């Protein structure tokens, strides 16, 4: 399952919009969120590829966002036009 956050997840911030030309280099390299932080890759237009290290690669589209799991290494690939942002969530204890 790549597109569902826990029902109790609470959004606390989001990035600005990025395109294939403005995506930060850090998102293209392997990286991870902090423990306890979930991300949601939201595509506004186009698509990108999301790779979870050791878990495979998926196409992320406006109809199919992707969950970024806490502390899990991942990266994105923008090989075609895309407009996207990343939302960040925490699950209350």
MMTF fields as JSON, N, C-alpha, C and O atoms, coordinates in Angstrom:
{
  "mmtfVersion": "1.0.0",
  "mmtfProducer": "UNKNOWN",
  "numBonds": 371,
  "numAtoms": 372,
  "numGroups": 93,
  "numChains": 1,
  "numModels": 1,
  "chainsPerModel": [1],
  "groupsPerChain": [93],
  "chainIdList": ["A"],
  "bondAtomList": [4, 2, 8, 6, 12, 10, 16, 14, 20, 18, 24, 22, 28, 26, 32, 30, 36, 34, 40, 38, 44, 42, 48, 46, 52, 50, 56, 54, 60, 58, 64, 62, 68, 66, 72, 70, 76, 74, 80, 78, 84, 82, 88, 86, 92, 90, 96, 94, 100, 98, 104, 102, 108, 106, 112, 110, 116, 114, 120, 118, 124, 122, 128, 126, 132, 130, 136, 134, 140, 138, 144, 142, 148, 146, 152, 150, 156, 154, 160, 158, 164, 162, 168, 166, 172, 170, 176, 174, 180, 178, 184, 182, 188, 186, 192, 190, 196, 194, 200, 198, 204, 202, 208, 206, 212, 210, 216, 214, 220, 218, 224, 222, 228, 226, 232, 230, 236, 234, 240, 238, 244, 242, 248, 246, 252, 250, 256, 254, 260, 258, 264, 262, 268, 266, 272, 270, 276, 274, 280, 278, 284, 282, 288, 286, 292, 290, 296, 294, 300, 298, 304, 302, 308, 306, 312, 310, 316, 314, 320, 318, 324, 322, 328, 326, 332, 330, 336, 334, 340, 338, 344, 342, 348, 346, 352, 350, 356, 354, 360, 358, 364, 362, 368, 366],
  "bondOrderList": [1, 1, 1, 1, 1, 1, 1, 1, 1, 1, 1, 1, 1, 1, 1, 1, 1, 1, 1, 1, 1, 1, 1, 1, 1, 1, 1, 1, 1, 1, 1, 1, 1, 1, 1, 1, 1, 1, 1, 1, 1, 1, 1, 1, 1, 1, 1, 1, 1, 1, 1, 1, 1, 1, 1, 1, 1, 1, 1, 1, 1, 1, 1, 1, 1, 1, 1, 1, 1, 1, 1, 1, 1, 1, 1, 1, 1, 1, 1, 1, 1, 1, 1, 1, 1, 1, 1, 1, 1, 1, 1, 1],
  "groupList": [{"groupName": "UNK", "atomNameList": ["N", "CA", "C", "O"], "elementList": ["N", "C", "C", "O"], "formalChargeList": [0, 0, 0, 0], "bondAtomList": [1, 0, 2, 1, 3, 2], "bondOrderList": [1, 1, 2], "singleLetterCode": "X", "chemCompType": "L-PEPTIDE LINKING"}],
  "groupTypeList": [0, 0, 0, 0, 0, 0, 0, 0, 0, 0, 0, 0, 0, 0, 0, 0, 0, 0, 0, 0, 0, 0, 0, 0, 0, 0, 0, 0, 0, 0, 0, 0, 0, 0, 0, 0, 0, 0, 0, 0, 0, 0, 0, 0, 0, 0, 0, 0, 0, 0, 0, 0, 0, 0, 0, 0, 0, 0, 0, 0, 0, 0, 0, 0, 0, 0, 0, 0, 0, 0, 0, 0, 0, 0, 0, 0, 0, 0, 0, 0, 0, 0, 0, 0, 0, 0, 0, 0, 0, 0, 0, 0, 0],
  "groupIdList": [1, 2, 3, 4, 5, 6, 7, 8, 9, 10, 11, 12, 13, 14, 15, 16, 17, 18, 19, 20, 21, 22, 23, 24, 25, 26, 27, 28, 29, 30, 31, 32, 33, 34, 35, 36, 37, 38, 39, 40, 41, 42, 43, 44, 45, 46, 47, 48, 49, 50, 51, 52, 53, 54, 55, 56, 57, 58, 59, 60, 61, 62, 63, 64, 65, 66, 67, 68, 69, 70, 71, 72, 73, 74, 75, 76, 77, 78, 79, 80, 81, 82, 83, 84, 85, 86, 87, 88, 89, 90, 91, 92, 93],
  "secStructList": [7, 7, 1, 7, 7, 7, 6, 6, 3, 3, 3, 3, 3, 3, 7, 7, 7, 3, 3, 6, 6, 6, 7, 7, 2, 2, 2, 2, 1, 7, 5, 7, 5, 7, 6, 6, 3, 3, 3, 3, 3, 3, 3, 3, 3, 3, 3, 3, 3, 3, 3, 3, 6, 6, 6, 3, 3, 3, 3, 3, 3, 6, 6, 5, 7, 3, 3, 3, 7, 5, 6, 7, 7, 3, 3, 3, 3, 7, 7, 1, 7, 3, 3, 3, 3, 3, 3, 3, 3, 3, 3, 7, 7],
  "xCoordList": [0.851, 0.0, 0.891, 1.689, 0.769, 1.621, 0.863, 1.482, -0.45, -1.199, -2.085, -2.946, -1.902, -2.776, -1.969, -1.093, -2.292, -1.723, -2.61, -3.784, -2.073, -2.943, -4.046, -3.814, -5.227, -6.362, -6.09, -6.674, -5.214, -4.933, -3.785, -3.445, -3.184, -2.055, -2.506, -3.578, -1.665, -1.963, -0.876, 0.31, -1.305, -0.377, 0.16, -0.595, 1.484, 2.059, 2.854, 3.171, 3.19, 3.826, 3.853, 3.553, 4.221, 4.395, 5.455, 5.735, 6.037, 7.036, 6.326, 5.104, 7.112, 6.574, 6.405, 6.803, 5.83, 5.697, 7.039, 7.794, 7.324, 8.527, 8.127, 7.021, 9.043, 8.88, 10.105, 11.017, 10.117, 11.289, 12.536, 13.653, 12.363, 13.501, 13.924, 15.067, 12.998, 13.299, 13.419, 13.668, 13.245, 13.318, 14.694, 15.716, 14.729, 16.023, 16.821, 16.258, 18.12, 18.977, 18.872, 19.018, 18.622, 18.492, 17.353, 17.433, 16.277, 15.154, 15.475, 14.864, 16.435, 16.825, 17.81, 17.981, 18.456, 19.407, 18.702, 17.673, 19.261, 18.683, 18.678, 19.686, 17.539, 17.377, 16.205, 15.549, 15.934, 14.804, 14.236, 14.897, 13.005, 12.415, 12.893, 13.499, 12.617, 12.979, 12.047, 10.969, 12.469, 11.586, 10.286, 10.303, 9.181, 7.885, 7.29, 6.186, 8.009, 7.511, 7.16, 7.994, 5.92, 5.451, 5.396, 5.141, 5.63, 5.467, 4.418, 4.104, 3.881, 2.953, 3.369, 3.325, 3.772, 4.144, 2.849, 2.146, 2.542, 1.3, 1.643, 2.342, 1.146, 1.393, 0.263, -0.91, 0.619, -0.356, -0.577, -1.664, 0.474, 0.387, 1.543, 2.667, 1.286, 2.338, 2.544, 1.607, 3.783, 4.097, 5.587, 6.388, 5.95, 7.346, 7.445, 6.435, 8.667, 8.925, 9.428, 10.305, 8.874, 9.236, 9.843, 9.204, 11.072, 11.752, 11.958, 12.609, 11.395, 11.651, 12.781, 12.621, 13.917, 15.089, 14.739, 14.278, 14.967, 14.648, 13.188, 12.816, 12.342, 10.91, 10.401, 9.29, 11.196, 10.775, 10.405, 10.515, 9.962, 9.674, 8.225, 7.704, 7.576, 6.211, 6.096, 6.873, 5.123, 4.779, 3.799, 2.812, 4.083, 3.211, 2.517, 3.17, 1.184, 0.367, -0.623, -0.724, -1.352, -2.358, -3.38, -3.881, -3.688, -4.655, -4.012, -4.71, -2.685, -1.992, -0.81, 0.329, -1.09, 0.002, 0.807, 0.396, 1.935, 2.766, 3.132, 3.523, 3.002, 3.381, 4.883, 5.44, 5.517, 6.93, 6.962, 6.474, 7.532, 7.512, 8.669, 9.744, 8.45, 9.483, 10.808, 10.853, 11.877, 13.257, 13.565, 14.583, 12.722, 12.958, 13.654, 13.172, 14.772, 15.508, 14.683, 14.038, 14.726, 13.966, 14.537, 15.379, 14.069, 14.38, 13.324, 12.554, 13.307, 12.396, 13.214, 14.373, 12.578, 13.163, 12.151, 10.993, 12.59, 11.714, 12.22, 13.038, 11.74, 12.219, 11.249, 11.488, 10.172, 9.181, 8.595, 8.846, 7.826, 7.257, 6.402, 5.6, 6.589, 5.845, 5.776, 6.653, 4.721, 4.569, 4.079, 3.046, 4.825, 4.482, 4.91, 5.641, 4.433, 4.85, 4.892, 4.394, 5.49, 5.539, 4.895, 5.278, 3.919, 3.276, 3.883, 4.251, 3.987, 4.561, 3.531, 2.785, 3.511, 2.51, 3.17, 4.258, 2.487, 2.837, 1.583, 0.465, 1.782, 0.666, 0.718, 1.707, -0.351, -0.358, -0.218, -0.705, 0.44, 0.617, -0.592, -0.64],
  "yCoordList": [-1.177, 0.0, 1.231, 1.414, 2.08, 3.25, 4.554, 5.618, 4.511, 5.749, 6.071, 6.945, 5.397, 5.657, 5.945, 5.177, 7.063, 7.402, 6.807, 6.537, 6.596, 6.172, 7.214, 8.41, 6.767, 7.68, 8.755, 9.837, 8.467, 9.436, 10.39, 11.244, 10.262, 11.118, 12.573, 12.877, 13.461, 14.894, 15.639, 15.544, 16.377, 17.157, 18.325, 19.017, 18.541, 19.673, 20.617, 21.726, 20.213, 21.136, 20.51, 19.329, 21.329, 20.842, 21.682, 22.813, 21.106, 21.827, 22.776, 22.74, 23.613, 24.397, 23.447, 22.285, 23.914, 23.099, 23.003, 23.973, 21.81, 21.561, 21.082, 20.581, 21.243, 20.671, 19.807, 19.721, 19.171, 18.372, 19.249, 18.739, 20.55, 21.466, 22.07, 22.499, 22.103, 22.754, 21.783, 22.206, 20.491, 19.509, 19.598, 19.589, 19.683, 19.731, 18.45, 17.356, 18.595, 17.435, 16.406, 15.209, 16.849, 15.929, 14.94, 13.821, 15.342, 14.424, 13.369, 12.301, 13.679, 12.74, 11.69, 10.648, 11.958, 11.026, 10.278, 10.73, 9.138, 8.391, 9.263, 9.878, 9.306, 10.059, 9.462, 8.545, 9.972, 9.471, 10.584, 11.591, 10.393, 11.295, 10.855, 9.793, 11.677, 11.342, 10.26, 10.021, 9.623, 8.672, 9.379, 10.521, 8.716, 9.275, 10.242, 10.746, 10.51, 11.441, 10.676, 9.966, 10.833, 10.272, 11.382, 12.538, 11.041, 11.999, 11.506, 10.316, 12.42, 12.054, 12.847, 14.077, 12.133, 12.776, 13.015, 12.073, 14.291, 14.689, 15.272, 16.28, 14.631, 15.085, 16.021, 15.655, 17.215, 18.195, 18.097, 18.385, 17.685, 17.515, 16.632, 16.806, 15.694, 14.818, 13.594, 13.106, 13.097, 11.95, 11.896, 12.491, 11.169, 10.89, 9.462, 8.808, 8.981, 7.636, 7.753, 8.565, 6.947, 6.922, 5.558, 4.531, 5.543, 4.292, 4.18, 5.025, 3.126, 2.761, 1.743, 0.655, 2.089, 1.228, -0.139, -0.24, -1.182, -2.541, -2.926, -4.07, -1.972, -2.243, -2.074, -2.503, -1.453, -1.289, 0.136, 1.054, 0.292, 1.602, 1.635, 0.64, 2.791, 2.967, 4.309, 5.228, 4.41, 5.681, 6.393, 5.809, 7.661, 8.472, 9.472, 10.192, 9.51, 10.35, 11.151, 10.934, 12.073, 12.811, 11.901, 12.233, 10.776, 9.835, 8.812, 8.05, 8.794, 7.802, 8.443, 8.355, 9.097, 9.648, 8.51, 7.351, 8.832, 7.797, 8.199, 9.338, 7.258, 7.467, 7.237, 6.282, 8.131, 8.007, 7.58, 8.298, 6.42, 5.853, 6.381, 6.668, 6.51, 7.064, 6.316, 5.086, 7.084, 6.576, 5.561, 4.874, 5.447, 4.514, 5.246, 6.277, 4.71, 5.31, 5.245, 4.242, 6.347, 6.447, 7.581, 8.351, 7.675, 8.806, 8.896, 7.963, 10.044, 10.215, 10.415, 10.828, 10.11, 10.32, 11.107, 10.706, 12.218, 13.069, 13.055, 13.893, 12.114, 11.968, 12.55, 12.455, 13.142, 13.778, 14.976, 15.135, 15.813, 16.978, 16.576, 15.645, 17.294, 17.013, 18.279, 19.14, 18.371, 19.426, 18.712, 18.043, 18.853, 18.097, 18.828, 19.818, 18.312, 18.787, 17.581, 16.506, 17.774, 16.712, 17.265, 18.326, 16.534, 16.893, 16.022, 14.874, 16.569, 15.838, 15.679, 16.603, 14.464, 14.085, 13.429, 12.862, 13.52, 12.769, 12.052, 12.513, 10.927, 10.202, 10.443, 10.103, 11.032, 11.286, 9.988, 8.935, 10.081, 8.878, 8.69, 7.744],
  "zCoordList": [0.0, 0.0, 0.0, 0.919, -1.015, -1.143, -0.99, -1.001, -0.848, -0.943, 0.251, 0.152, 1.366, 2.509, 3.77, 4.167, 4.376, 5.673, 6.756, 6.505, 7.96, 9.058, 9.27, 9.091, 9.645, 9.82, 10.864, 10.807, 11.809, 12.876, 12.543, 13.362, 11.359, 10.976, 10.886, 10.363, 11.406, 11.394, 10.621, 10.938, 9.605, 8.788, 9.603, 10.286, 9.525, 10.249, 9.363, 9.793, 8.132, 7.191, 5.811, 5.64, 4.82, 3.458, 2.765, 3.161, 1.725, 0.941, -0.013, -0.165, -0.642, -1.754, -2.935, -2.852, -4.015, -5.22, -5.927, -5.997, -6.453, -7.235, -8.625, -8.829, -9.575, -10.908, -11.189, -10.366, -12.35, -12.738, -12.848, -12.776, -13.02, -13.135, -11.797, -11.642, -10.824, -9.544, -8.37, -7.241, -8.626, -7.543, -6.866, -7.552, -5.541, -4.849, -5.084, -5.114, -5.247, -5.494, -4.379, -4.629, -3.163, -2.038, -2.189, -1.682, -2.889, -3.102, -4.158, -4.19, -5.016, -6.075, -5.574, -6.207, -4.446, -3.829, -2.693, -2.192, -2.293, -1.176, 0.076, 0.424, 0.741, 1.978, 2.741, 2.247, 3.945, 4.729, 5.587, 5.838, 6.035, 7.012, 8.389, 8.537, 9.39, 10.765, 11.313, 10.768, 12.379, 13.073, 13.43, 13.888, 13.225, 13.591, 12.582, 12.787, 11.485, 10.469, 9.196, 8.633, 8.754, 7.491, 6.465, 6.805, 5.226, 4.142, 3.174, 3.13, 2.403, 1.343, 0.11, 0.108, -0.939, -2.203, -2.965, -3.33, -3.201, -3.857, -5.233, -5.333, -6.277, -7.641, -8.054, -7.991, -8.47, -8.922, -10.425, -10.926, -11.142, -12.592, -13.039, -12.569, -13.931, -14.433, -13.562, -12.93, -13.531, -12.681, -12.41, -13.131, -11.353, -11.049, -10.572, -10.31, -10.461, -9.959, -8.521, -8.227, -7.642, -6.231, -5.932, -6.157, -5.427, -5.118, -3.621, -3.006, -3.04, -1.644, -1.682, -2.236, -1.098, -1.164, -0.572, 0.565, -1.365, -0.95, -1.126, -0.867, -1.569, -1.708, -3.129, -3.442, -3.997, -5.381, -5.733, -4.921, -6.977, -7.554, -8.022, -8.526, -7.851, -8.346, -9.056, -8.799, -9.948, -10.571, -9.65, -9.203, -9.373, -8.524, -9.442, -10.198, -9.371, -10.246, -9.401, -8.194, -10.025, -9.252, -8.568, -7.494, -9.172, -8.591, -7.666, -6.997, -7.626, -6.813, -6.085, -6.544, -4.935, -4.134, -3.514, -3.578, -2.923, -2.305, -0.885, -0.63, 0.026, 1.419, 1.562, 1.021, 2.3, 2.656, 4.115, 4.989, 4.376, 5.724, 6.572, 6.047, 7.88, 8.761, 8.66, 8.695, 8.534, 8.549, 7.452, 7.532, 6.438, 5.335, 4.179, 3.709, 3.735, 2.621, 1.342, 1.04, 0.606, -0.638, -1.486, -1.024, -2.733, -3.6, -4.693, -4.916, -5.37, -6.5, -7.771, -7.731, -8.894, -10.212, -11.034, -11.159, -11.587, -12.4, -13.834, -14.215, -14.624, -16.0, -17.026, -18.23, -16.561, -17.441, -16.699, -15.505, -17.372, -16.686, -15.488, -15.564, -14.381, -13.152, -12.315, -12.382, -11.528, -10.526, -9.269, -9.296, -8.155, -6.951, -5.686, -5.73, -4.56, -3.247, -2.323, -2.658, -1.163, -0.155, 1.118, 1.613, 1.632, 2.9, 3.999, 3.752, 5.208, 6.341, 7.444, 7.767, 8.019, 9.011, 10.212, 10.114, 11.348, 12.546, 13.031, 12.806, 13.693, 14.272, 15.774, 16.423, 16.337, 17.786, 18.58, 18.166, 19.7, 20.556, 21.44, 22.227]
}
